[in-house]
Amino acid sequence: MRTDSLRRLNFRHLHYFWVVAQEQHLTRAAERLHISQSAVSSQIRRLEEELGHNLFLREGRSLSLTEVGSRVLGYADSIFSLGAELMETVRDGAGQGLPELRVGAVATLSRNFQQNLLRPVIRDEHLHLIIESASLAELLDRLRVHKLDVILSNRPVTSDDQQPLSCRRLAQQSVCLVGPPQQGHTRFCFSENLAATPLLLPGHSSEVRSQFDLKCEELGVRPRVSAEVDDMAMLRLLARDSGTVALVPEVVVQDELEQGILTKYCEVPDVFENFYAITARRHFRSAALEVVLR
């Protein structure tokens, strides 16, 4: 009985289902698969007949998964992700050039942190290092199909049945207020001087900004916001060139602090930036990735 069931499962039908479930739209799925929309619909119906369950709820041209469809998608993700891993493993081990380490970095992540973390593998002449920058959602899509080995992020993710991921905190950095070198010997007091100081702040999507806002609320202080910047590289440039005090993780401006271009006014109490490595569960993990995770 089990052998017959396996014989009836058509993996081409399953692949079409997998693409449609990702796109949630027949026309887009057909374009991605380079076949007609009617052919996609026909293959999905055959799979539903094989499984004995409807997999989609149809609302015009849009589709949503049924409860059974959601469970089937979990298996399909595992099957095709494992297939992608197999191809990558065989390719890397078959003399097809240097082994690769493919790193995805969230676009708002400090470039200094990335460089510090990846320095051991950047120097490895026997490794081809690829670094991609995008939103966390875009990088997670690539990680699920093994087009990335690891994502570096300043936000954690959780794992579930359809998203079997591992999220490991790599480091925690203090967050500070930095600005141009201060005149005289006046010492900046966070609770007393903050309200009167124009500030450059990360955008509201930042975990650092959320912690900072909570700290200000706790102290009963309403900060003066000159600008809000999501991109840490831009925040670093503005902190260096504008003469305004900025809220940044210390690692972001480590070079400017060492050179005396900027001065650390104070560390912000109870505010930190965390850095995470997000990986998919794989049967094989490269030695270079192990170096990074250590």
Summary of the structure (lengths in Angstrom):
residues: 294
radius of gyration: 24.7
end to end distance: 47.1
largest distance: 85.2
contacts: 858
relative contact order: 0.13
helix: 47%
strand: 27%
